[in-house]
């Protein structure tokens, strides 16, 4: 299920153009339009989950699949060996801006150890 006015659902439906790095039946990864590192991808499930708070046991295989693809993307984008960060923000205080579960893959430079 997708939500009509959700930004990331619109990207998944291809209503909004984006630079796609990976896509399959369950998920899509695209380049962030305001990158914080040389490699900055956003990875989303195609079904609408508002945040990690909406993930249940029925989504275990989907989340496992997403993290498997994140590892492959890290290799493809040349950051597997040097290191990378995967971030998800949950809720307002957690810094979540778009109300659709998403993961950021950041790499390509030394990342500050400070979180937040």
Secondary structure as UniProt FT lines:
FT   TURN            4..5
FT   HELIX           7..12
FT   TURN            13..14
FT   STRAND          20..23
FT   STRAND          27..31
FT   TURN            33..34
FT   STRAND          39..45
FT   HELIX           52..54
FT   HELIX           57..59
FT   HELIX           60..76
FT   TURN            77..78
FT   TURN            80..82
FT   STRAND          84..87
FT   TURN            91..95
FT   STRAND          102..107
//
